[in-house]
Amino acid sequence: MFSSPTPLRAALLAQILGGIAAAVIIQLAYPQLFTVALAGAALQGVCAALIGHWLGAPKWWLPIHCLFMPAVVLASRLNIDSNWYLAALLLLLLIFWRTDQSRVPLYLSNAATARALKTMLPAAPCLVIDLGCAHGGLLRRLARARPDCRFVGIEHAPLPWLWAKLASLTLPNLQIRYGDFWRQNLASFDVVYAFLSPVPMPRLMEKALAEMRPGTLLVSNSFAVPAVTAERVVELADRRATRLHCYRM
Ligand SMILES: C[S@@+](CC[C@H](N)C(=O)[O-])C[C@H]1O[C@@H](n2cnc3c(N)ncnc32)[C@H](O)[C@@H]1O
């Protein structure tokens, strides 16, 4: 269930079924518990976690299921204006956008990765794209290091995109675009960089094979393409032991 493209729906289903299961258990075993909201919420959480587990949720979902409804009950006692919840939701949405659909969370390439990537760029002036560039930090490092090359970043999360766009204004060889990288044709790029997640890798390789020119390079930070052998894997001596999977088209 959770390997489907909509893990959020599966989580919602687990929460709803957990609520029904908890209500049935309380009704049958101890109806007075309906008046103790936190205890009912705790039971709902346990039921939701068990159902989530049964639906195939990864382990890290289970504490979320357990704690979600008790947190709702406790938060409702704090008398916080509901507009703050709306504001928090909007802020998270503007930063992370539809992670539930893209299945690509937000985390950033570090300086060691930028240094390694710089050594992989062709000696001649070239065109490089970062698919899902977030706040554009990696591209700014590269754009400063290689003023003879042009760099493009594409991002669909509004706040990271805005940050990247504003921070790129002083770098003439860096262009930040707003949008969905799946709609970006890759034919003109000499190097395509991606730091995504395991989920989109097969689709990304399909797209790269269909659009990138022979001899150009696809570099994937951390996530290998299943069943495709990389030309080489560069292992960095950084804290997270970054591996850059390099695929020559
Ligand atoms: C793991 S972060 C990597 C950020 C940056 N490339 C780096 O290495 O520092 C992935 C980024 O891809 C963005 N993203 C995911 N799917 C996208 C899509 N279809 N189009 C544009 N951006 C996308 C996310 O919003 C996120 O900012």
The ligand as a MOL file (V3000), in Angstrom:
LIG
                    3D

  0  0  0     0  0            999 V3000
M  V30 BEGIN CTAB
M  V30 COUNTS 27 29 0 0 0
M  V30 BEGIN ATOM
M  V30 1 C 16.5500 16.4550 -2.0850 0
M  V30 2 S 16.1990 18.0970 -2.5970 0 CHG=1
M  V30 3 C 17.7030 18.4790 -3.4640 0
M  V30 4 C 17.9690 19.9490 -3.5460 0
M  V30 5 C 19.1870 20.3500 -4.3890 0
M  V30 6 N 19.1710 19.7090 -5.6790 0
M  V30 7 C 20.4630 20.0100 -3.6920 0
M  V30 8 O 21.0760 19.0280 -4.0970 0
M  V30 9 O 20.8280 20.7150 -2.7340 0 CHG=-1
M  V30 10 C 15.0190 17.7850 -3.9120 0
M  V30 11 C 14.3210 19.0220 -4.3920 0
M  V30 12 O 13.5820 18.6630 -5.5580 0
M  V30 13 C 12.3700 19.3870 -5.5750 0
M  V30 14 N 11.4510 18.6740 -6.4790 0
M  V30 15 C 10.9200 17.4450 -6.2960 0
M  V30 16 N 10.1590 17.0930 -7.3460 0
M  V30 17 C 10.2260 18.1300 -8.2290 0
M  V30 18 C 9.6750 18.3570 -9.5120 0
M  V30 19 N 8.9030 17.4420 -10.1070 0
M  V30 20 N 9.9650 19.5140 -10.1370 0
M  V30 21 C 10.7390 20.4500 -9.5470 0
M  V30 22 N 11.3090 20.2830 -8.3240 0
M  V30 23 C 11.0610 19.1410 -7.6730 0
M  V30 24 C 11.9430 19.3920 -4.1200 0
M  V30 25 O 11.0310 20.4420 -3.8740 0
M  V30 26 C 13.3020 19.5970 -3.4230 0
M  V30 27 O 13.5700 20.9600 -3.2490 0
M  V30 END ATOM
M  V30 BEGIN BOND
M  V30 1 1 1 2
M  V30 2 1 2 3
M  V30 3 1 2 10
M  V30 4 1 3 4
M  V30 5 1 4 5
M  V30 6 1 5 6
M  V30 7 1 5 7
M  V30 8 2 7 8
M  V30 9 1 7 9
M  V30 10 1 10 11
M  V30 11 1 11 12
M  V30 12 1 11 26
M  V30 13 1 12 13
M  V30 14 1 13 14
M  V30 15 1 13 24
M  V30 16 1 14 15
M  V30 17 1 14 23
M  V30 18 2 15 16
M  V30 19 1 16 17
M  V30 20 1 17 18
M  V30 21 2 17 23
M  V30 22 1 18 19
M  V30 23 2 18 20
M  V30 24 1 20 21
M  V30 25 2 21 22
M  V30 26 1 22 23
M  V30 27 1 24 25
M  V30 28 1 24 26
M  V30 29 1 26 27
M  V30 END BOND
M  V30 END CTAB
M  END
